Amino acid sequence: HPELLQSLESSGASIRDLGVEVERRIALDRAGCVIAEKRLPQILTSWDRLQRLLRETVDPAHYHLGWNFEHVEQNGSGVRVHFSGGRVEHGDILVGGDGVRSGVRAAIQPDVQPIYAGYYIWRGAPNEADLSPRALEEVFPYFSFFLPPQQQVICYPIAGFNDDLRPGHRRFNFIWYRVADPHLLKEMCVDDRGHQHDYSVPPPLIRRDLIATLRDEGQHALPPAINDCLRVIEQPFFTPIYDFVAPHIVSGRVALVGDAASNARPHMGFGVSKAGCDAQALANALRDHDNIDTALAAYNRVRQPIGETIVKHSRKLGTHMGVNLQTEEDRAMHAMLQDPRAMMDWIAVPNFLDAYR
């Protein structure tokens, strides 16, 4: 996304060797035949690659691991922030960029909770060197789609471990969207020790029977080249899909950014880009206004509506899954997205926000 490149450059991070370049998108049928294709040059990257690029811009003296946020106090002119281990820090503002389960957001807006979308994803990223010749030829060079009813499978190449972009050393991102009602999801969130988790299960604790069922279903449901990828994922893991919009992203001297402020479904591949834009907008507001409170109000005024728009757009794309189709518009969008060509035109494409400007 252009927004991500702009945010990285503004932060001082390098954008060289950002990821793997692909030229085309393809959609496959169950037999593995290409039924649609589209030229769309993209650079596909990974979270760990972006984290390292940004981490290099931060002085180690200001980067503290293991400081878990506990609570914040405000006095009108600043914040007093309490962390684990009895640590206390004072500052003019607190910026909460601590994700969809944000402790900072819970402290200032406890009623704002993520909403389950009705589906989840199985995922993994096998090494390029472990893929079959068939997978390397038929799907690895592309942004690949397989779109059975109420499911999506999306695969694409990303950098290997330690950001390795050399042929033979990359990885292949595998994502399989599946429908699950809340009762099934709750059952899936019982780990192999019998512990019930609220939202998701740490990958090493996912039950073996769930993974065995996944592999069996892949054998019978996926195109052969894509199933070859699933077969060599050592530790598949699942992530339930949630979304929400905070009605305001500033409270006193506390500001929220990224998934802490609003969390969209992942169909646009825009989560990191949105976080970067939030951070850049907050920095710009603080630079352009002499008064901190005026700056924070300006940030809220600009970015909260954009976050809401992004979430609404992600819900529109999520209608492909056929879950919670509440309006005629939802049903029409669902019908349109059953065409693989439409999916390739809408999913994870750049500049989608232009339609809302």
Protein Blocks (a to p, Z undefined) as FASTA:
>chain_A
ZZlmmmmmmnopafehkbccdfbdcdddfkopafbdcddddddddfklmmmmmmmmpcfk
lccghiacfbdcdehjaccdddehhiacddfbdcdfebjklfklmmmmmmbccddehiac
ddddddfklpcfklmmmmmmpccddddehiacdddddddehhiabghiaccddddddddd
fklmmmmmpcfkopacfkbccfklpcfklmmmmmmmmmmmmcfklmmmmmmmmbgcdddd
dddddfbfcehjaccehjlloccdfklopmmmmmmmmmmmmmmmmmmpmblklmmmmmmm
mmmmmmmmmmmmmmmmmmmnopaiabfklmmmmmmmmpmklmmmmgopehklmmmZZ
